[in-house]
Amino acid sequence: MMRSLYAGVSGLQNHQIRMDVLGNNISNVNTTGFKKGRVIFQDMLSQTMAGAAKPTDEVGGVNPKQVGLGMFIAAIESIHTQGSLQTTGVMTDLAIQGEGFFILQAGEKRFFSRAGAFGIDENGVLVNPANGMRVQGWQAQTVDGITTVNVATDLEDIIIPVGGKDPAAATTEVQLASNLDKRAPEIPPGAAPQTVREGTWSTS
C-alpha cells in the first residue's frame, strides 16, 4: 500500500477513537460525578528523503525534504474540573465543592468517588445504593450541647439515626416587643376595674 494511504488510514482510525470518546462523553451527560475525556493527537516522525544543506559562499542553504507518515494518539485525558451543583431534594444526596473525594468501603478495600447519590440502609448507615459500599468519615459527637468532630481518629461508618431527635436546649435569652390594639374600646378615667383571664399575666 502506498505511503499516502497509510497516513490517511492512521488519521481515520485515530479520529474514530476521538469520536468514541466524544460519544462516551455525551452518553454520560447525566452520570453523577462523570469527568469528560479528551483526545490529544501527535504527528509521527517524518521520513527524510534528503537532508538539509548549509549555505555556502556561492549558494544559499537548502531545506530538507521530509514526508509525514501520519499521526497517532498521544493521550486520552480526563478533565477533572468542577461541575455545577444541582439541588435534588433528596436529603442524602451530597456534593463536594472544590477538591476532594468521598471515601467508600467494601470489606477491607476503600474506594474514592465524586458521586454523592447516597442512601440509608436499614441500620441507618450511609451507603451507596448502587453497590452497597459504606461511606466513611468521622461521626459527630454532642457533649453538653456542644457538637464536635474528631478528625484525629480512624475513619468509620457514617450512621444517621433515622427518627432520632437532637437534645433540647432551654432558651437563655428572649426579647419581647408588644403594642396596644387600637381596636380595643377606650377605658375612661375612673371606670370600674376590668376582669381579665387568670393565668395570662403576672407581676414582678
Secondary structure, 3 states (H helix, E strand, C coil): CCHHHHHHHHHHHHHHHHHHHHHHHHHCCCCCCCCCEEEEEEECCCEEEECCECCCCCCCCECCEEECCCEEEEEEEECCCCCCCCCCCCCCECCCCCCCCEEEEECCEEEEECCCECEECCCCEEECCCCCCEEEECCCEEECCEEECCCCCCCEECECCCCCCCCCCCCCCCCCCCCCCCCCCCCCCCCCCCCCCCCCCCCC
